[in-house]
Amino acid sequence: MSRFFVCELCGNDDPKYIGYKNGLPYCRRCISFNGHEASDDYNVNTNINLNIKYNLTKEQERISNEILNNYKKNKNQLVYAVCGAGKTELVFKLIAFCLDKSLRVGFAIPRKDVVIELARRFQNSFQNCNVIAVYGGNTTVIEGDITCLTTHQLYRYKKYFDLLILDEIDAFPYKDNIVLNNLFKRSIKGNYVLMSATPSKRLIEEFKYNKDNIILTLYTRYHMQKIPVPRIVICPTTLLKLIYLIKKIKEYQSVNKPLLIFVPTIYLSKYLYNILKNFTKFGYFINSKSNNRNNIIDKFRNGEYKYLISTAVLERGVTLKNLQVIIFMADNNIYNESALIQISGRVGRVINYTNGEVIYLSDKKTKDMVSSIKKIDEANTHLQNLL
């Protein structure tokens, strides 16, 4: 480890990532993080009008109150809540409290698409607040009452946020990224709340290492209905998988149910669509290379596309009524327990549409497929005990 240089931005002191220019050291780990930073001049609007369009459940209300009380005691928190539990709504009361005290609030998440969606939701709920979205290509305005941002943009906020909420802590590209983790710590002025539906055992143990930290759990969805349990369908050849997919697409379209088909690679998303479009209508594909992702998602939401083939880009943050999910090649290594639970959590999220199918379409059964189903069953058992 270098005894002479520690990067002020990301904390790097590894000689492998330290370069020299004109005899002066610089950090190669975070060299791409450059741009204007937030100032202390912004005045937070304290005229708060919180508008939640539905009542919280007793479980949600309990967790929401605990989050607020823990923050008042200067405690850092991890909220471990199942997919569809309404994690975002759990922190609304805390955000309103902070804004009322003129405190700076940030809500960070790894992916741009989710930042854009969250900013809309916050603006609908905090209608008289200045809610801004900060992500790559959208950094002209970086100060507001509520700042929704990607984790890559945290470098702009040195010791800035009195409350920083970080959702989807187990998602790419934040997961296991030393630079982003250090930028998160650097941007905190007050306390933070971590949120996840699938925190790893290691993350939980590391968080518990500090005895002052608090972990809160919520194993029920906001509508208090069971999480749809995935079904494993074994098709040992590509041809059988394609026949099954075509059959299911037509079945869902006949009853007006939108379908998300997840695939493990960018190449496969386009390749599979080019095959299926010869046998089915009203479909398309999306991946991280799609230039018009927002437009594609909007067309899927409004029903112009009846099915969408997607990589992990839509693994999180998507809520659509009556949605069905098929994971194509679910035995691929990319689909670990966490990813399978997240994808399965896309189904049954909307009240009045709490049922739906999740299908693992694969050559064989894997340990991660079995363990993901077990975790979902355990959450449903917890719900039954509550009821």
C-alpha positions in Angstrom: 0.0 0.0 0.0 1.2 3.5 -0.8 2.5 5.5 2.2 2.6 8.7 0.2 -0.7 9.2 -1.6 -4.4 8.7 -0.7 -7.0 9.8 -3.2 -9.1 12.6 -1.7 -12.1 11.5 -3.9 -12.3 7.8 -3.6 -9.9 6.9 -0.8 -7.6 4.8 -3.0 -4.1 4.1 -1.7 -3.3 1.1 -3.8 0.0 1.7 -5.8 -1.5 -0.3 -8.7 -4.0 2.5 -9.3 -1.7 5.4 -8.7 -0.1 7.2 -11.7 2.3 10.0 -12.0 2.3 13.1 -14.2 5.1 15.7 -14.0 6.2 13.9 -10.9 2.9 14.3 -9.1 0.6 11.4 -8.2 -2.9 11.0 -9.4 -5.6 8.3 -8.9 -6.4 6.1 -11.9 -9.3 4.4 -10.1 -11.6 7.4 -10.2 -10.1 9.4 -13.0 -13.4 9.5 -15.0 -15.2 11.2 -12.1 -14.9 14.8 -13.0 -17.4 17.7 -13.2 -18.9 20.5 -11.1 -19.8 19.7 -7.5 -22.8 20.8 -5.4 -22.5 24.0 -3.4 -23.8 25.0 0.0 -25.9 27.8 -1.4 -29.2 25.9 -2.1 -32.0 26.6 0.4 -34.4 23.6 1.0 -38.1 24.3 0.7 -39.7 23.5 4.0 -43.3 23.9 2.8 -44.0 20.2 2.6 -47.2 18.7 1.2 -46.8 14.9 1.3 -49.4 13.1 -0.8 -49.5 9.3 -0.7 -52.4 8.0 -2.7 -53.0 5.0 -0.5 -52.7 4.1 3.2 -49.8 2.2 4.5 -50.4 -1.2 6.0 -49.8 -1.7 9.7 -46.5 -3.4 8.9 -45.4 -0.5 6.7 -46.5 2.1 9.2 -44.6 0.3 11.9 -41.4 0.2 9.9 -41.9 3.8 8.7 -42.1 5.0 12.3 -39.1 3.0 13.3 -37.0 4.4 10.4 -37.9 8.0 11.5 -37.2 7.4 15.2 -33.9 5.7 14.5 -32.8 8.6 12.3 -33.7 11.0 15.1 -31.3 9.0 17.3 -28.5 9.3 14.6 -28.6 5.6 13.7 -27.7 4.2 10.3 -30.2 1.6 9.1 -30.6 -1.3 6.7 -34.1 -2.0 5.5 -34.4 -5.6 4.3 -37.8 -5.8 2.6 -39.2 -8.2 0.0 -39.7 -7.2 -3.6 -43.0 -5.2 -3.8 -43.0 -4.3 -0.1 -43.2 -0.6 -1.0 -39.7 0.2 0.2 -39.7 3.7 -1.3 -42.9 4.6 0.6 -41.3 3.5 3.9 -39.0 6.4 3.8 -41.5 9.1 2.8 -42.2 10.1 6.4 -38.5 10.4 7.1 -37.9 12.5 4.0 -40.8 14.8 5.0 -39.3 15.2 8.4 -35.9 16.1 7.0 -37.3 18.6 4.5 -39.3 20.3 7.3 -35.9 20.8 9.1 -34.2 22.2 5.9 -32.0 19.2 5.7 -30.5 17.9 2.5 -32.0 14.7 1.2 -30.5 12.3 -1.4 -31.9 9.1 -2.8 -29.2 7.1 -4.7 -29.7 4.0 -6.8 -27.3 2.3 -9.2 -29.3 2.5 -12.5 -30.3 5.5 -14.5 -33.7 4.1 -15.6 -34.7 3.7 -12.0 -33.5 7.2 -11.0 -35.8 8.7 -13.7 -38.8 6.6 -12.6 -38.2 7.4 -8.9 -37.9 11.2 -9.6 -41.4 11.0 -11.1 -42.8 9.2 -8.1 -41.2 11.6 -5.7 -42.6 14.6 -7.6 -46.1 13.1 -7.5 -45.9 12.6 -3.7 -44.0 15.8 -2.8 -45.8 18.0 -5.3 -44.5 21.4 -4.1 -40.9 20.2 -3.8 -38.1 20.6 -6.3 -37.2 17.0 -7.2 -34.3 16.6 -9.5 -32.8 13.6 -11.3 -29.0 13.5 -11.7 -27.4 10.9 -13.9 -24.9 10.7 -16.8 -25.9 13.2 -19.4 -28.3 15.1 -17.1 -26.1 17.0 -14.7 -26.8 20.7 -15.4 -28.9 21.0 -12.2 -27.5 19.1 -9.3 -29.1 20.8 -6.3 -32.7 20.4 -5.2 -35.0 19.6 -2.3 -34.9 15.9 -3.1 -31.9 14.7 -5.2 -32.5 11.4 -7.0 -29.2 10.3 -8.5 -27.2 7.3 -9.7 -24.4 6.1 -7.4 -21.9 7.3 -10.1 -22.9 10.9 -9.5 -22.2 10.8 -5.7 -18.7 12.3 -6.3 -20.4 15.7 -6.8 -21.6 15.8 -3.1 -18.8 15.9 -0.6 -20.2 15.6 2.9 -23.4 17.0 1.5 -26.4 14.9 2.5 -28.0 15.1 5.9 -30.0 12.0 4.9 -28.8 9.7 2.1 -30.9 6.7 1.1 -29.3 4.0 -1.0 -31.6 1.5 -2.6 -30.7 -1.7 -4.4 -27.3 -1.9 -2.7 -26.8 -5.4 -4.2 -27.3 -4.2 -7.8 -24.7 -3.7 -10.5 -22.7 -1.5 -10.8 -22.7 -0.5 -7.1 -22.2 -4.1 -5.8 -18.6 -4.8 -4.8 -17.4 -1.6 -6.4 -14.8 -0.1 -4.1 -14.9 3.4 -5.7 -18.7 3.8 -5.6 -18.8 2.5 -2.0 -16.2 5.1 -0.9 -18.0 7.9 -2.8 -21.2 6.9 -0.9 -19.4 7.3 2.4 -17.8 10.5 1.3 -21.1 12.2 0.4 -22.7 11.6 3.9 -22.9 14.5 6.2 -25.6 13.0 8.6 -27.0 9.5 8.5 -27.9 6.9 5.9 -30.6 4.3 5.1 -29.7 1.2 3.0 -32.5 -0.7 1.3 -32.6 -4.1 -0.4 -34.8 -7.0 -1.1 -31.8 -9.3 -1.5 -28.9 -8.3 0.7 -26.1 -10.8 0.8 -25.1 -12.6 4.0 -21.7 -10.8 3.9 -23.4 -7.4 3.6 -25.7 -8.1 6.6 -22.7 -9.3 8.7 -20.6 -6.3 7.8 -23.5 -4.0 8.6 -24.1 -5.7 12.0 -20.4 -5.4 12.9 -21.2 -1.8 14.1 -23.4 -2.4 17.1 -25.1 1.0 16.7 -26.4 0.1 13.2 -30.0 -1.2 13.0 -31.6 -3.7 10.6 -35.3 -3.6 9.9 -37.1 -6.4 8.1 -40.4 -6.5 6.1 -41.4 -9.8 4.6 -44.8 -8.8 3.3 -45.9 -6.8 0.2 -48.0 -3.7 0.7 -51.1 -5.4 -0.5 -50.7 -8.2 2.0 -51.0 -10.9 -0.7 -48.6 -13.8 -1.4 -45.6 -13.3 -3.7 -46.1 -15.5 -6.8 -43.9 -18.6 -6.5 -41.8 -19.4 -9.6 -42.3 -22.6 -11.5 -39.5 -24.6 -13.1 -40.1 -25.8 -16.7 -37.4 -28.0 -18.1 -36.9 -27.9 -21.9 -33.6 -29.6 -22.8 -33.3 -28.2 -26.3 -33.4 -24.7 -27.8 -36.2 -25.8 -30.2 -38.4 -27.0 -27.3 -37.8 -23.7 -25.5 -38.8 -21.7 -28.6 -42.0 -23.7 -29.1 -42.8 -23.2 -25.4 -42.2 -19.5 -25.6 -44.3 -19.0 -28.7 -47.1 -20.9 -27.0 -46.9 -18.8 -23.8 -46.7 -15.5 -25.8 -49.9 -16.3 -27.7 -51.6 -17.5 -24.5 -50.9 -14.3 -22.6 -51.8 -12.1 -25.5 -55.2 -13.8 -25.8 -56.0 -12.6 -22.2 -54.2 -9.3 -22.5 -51.4 -10.0 -20.1 -48.0 -8.3 -20.7 -45.0 -10.5 -20.7 -41.3 -9.9 -19.8 -38.9 -12.5 -21.2 -35.5 -12.2 -19.5 -32.4 -13.4 -21.3 -28.8 -13.6 -20.0 -27.0 -11.6 -22.7 -27.3 -8.6 -25.0 -26.7 -10.7 -28.1 -29.5 -13.1 -27.1 -32.1 -10.4 -26.6 -31.9 -9.3 -30.2 -31.3 -12.8 -31.6 -34.3 -14.3 -29.8 -36.6 -11.4 -30.9 -35.5 -11.9 -34.5 -36.7 -15.5 -34.3 -40.0 -14.9 -32.3 -41.1 -12.0 -34.5 -41.7 -14.5 -37.3 -44.3 -16.3 -35.2 -45.7 -13.6 -32.9 -46.8 -10.0 -33.1 -46.5 -6.9 -30.8 -43.1 -7.6 -29.3 -39.6 -6.0 -29.1 -36.3 -6.3 -27.2 -34.3 -4.0 -24.8 -30.8 -4.1 -23.4 -28.2 -1.7 -22.0 -27.1 -0.8 -25.5 -30.6 0.4 -26.6 -30.5 4.1 -27.3 -34.2 4.6 -26.8 -34.8 2.6 -23.6 -37.3 5.1 -22.1 -39.3 5.0 -25.3 -39.3 1.2 -25.5 -40.4 1.0 -21.8 -43.2 3.5 -22.4 -44.5 1.5 -25.4 -44.5 -1.6 -23.2 -46.4 0.2 -20.5 -49.1 1.6 -22.8 -49.6 -1.8 -24.4 -48.1 -1.1 -27.8 -45.7 -3.9 -27.1 -47.4 -7.0 -25.6 -44.1 -8.7 -24.8 -40.6 -7.5 -24.2 -37.3 -9.4 -24.3 -34.9 -7.9 -21.8 -31.5 -8.4 -20.3 -31.0 -7.5 -16.6 -31.6 -3.9 -17.4 -35.3 -4.4 -16.3 -34.5 -6.7 -13.5 -35.4 -4.0 -11.0 -37.6 -0.9 -10.7 -40.4 -2.1 -13.1 -44.0 -2.1 -11.9 -46.7 -3.1 -14.4 -50.2 -4.4 -13.7 -50.9 -8.0 -14.7 -47.3 -8.7 -15.7 -46.0 -12.2 -16.4 -42.4 -13.3 -16.4 -40.4 -16.0 -18.2 -36.7 -16.3 -17.5 -35.1 -17.9 -20.7 -32.1 -20.1 -19.9 -32.7 -19.6 -16.1 -29.8 -22.1 -15.5 -27.3 -19.6 -16.8 -24.6 -18.5 -14.3 -25.8 -14.9 -14.4 -29.0 -15.9 -12.6 -27.9 -16.4 -9.0 -30.4 -16.5 -6.2 -30.5 -12.7 -5.8 -31.1 -12.1 -9.5 -33.9 -14.7 -9.7 -35.7 -13.3 -6.6 -35.4 -9.8 -8.0 -36.8 -10.8 -11.4 -39.6 -12.9 -9.8 -40.5 -9.8 -7.8 -41.7 -8.0 -10.9 -44.9 -10.1 -10.8 -47.9 -9.4 -8.6 -46.8 -6.0 -7.4 -50.0 -4.1 -8.3 -53.1 -4.2 -6.1 -56.0 -6.1 -7.9 -53.3 -7.9 -9.9 -51.5 -9.7 -7.2 -51.3 -13.1 -9.1 -49.2 -14.0 -12.1 -46.8 -16.5 -13.5 -43.0 -16.6 -13.0 -41.5 -19.4 -15.1 -37.8 -20.6 -15.0 -37.3 -22.0 -18.5 -34.1 -24.0 -18.5 -32.2 -27.1 -19.5 -31.8 -28.2 -15.9 -32.6 -27.3 -12.3 -29.9 -25.4 -10.4 -29.3 -24.7 -6.7 -30.0 -21.0 -7.1 -33.4 -21.8 -8.7 -34.3 -24.0 -5.8 -33.0 -21.6 -3.1 -34.8 -18.6 -4.7 -38.1 -20.5 -4.6 -37.4 -21.5 -1.0 -36.8 -17.8 0.0 -40.1 -16.7 -1.6 -41.9 -19.6 0.1 -40.4 -18.4 3.4 -41.7 -14.9 2.9 -45.2 -16.2 2.1 -45.1 -18.3 5.3 -44.3 -15.2 7.3 -47.3 -13.5 5.7 -49.6 -16.4 6.7 -48.3 -16.2 10.3 -49.2 -12.5 10.3 -52.7 -13.1 9.0 
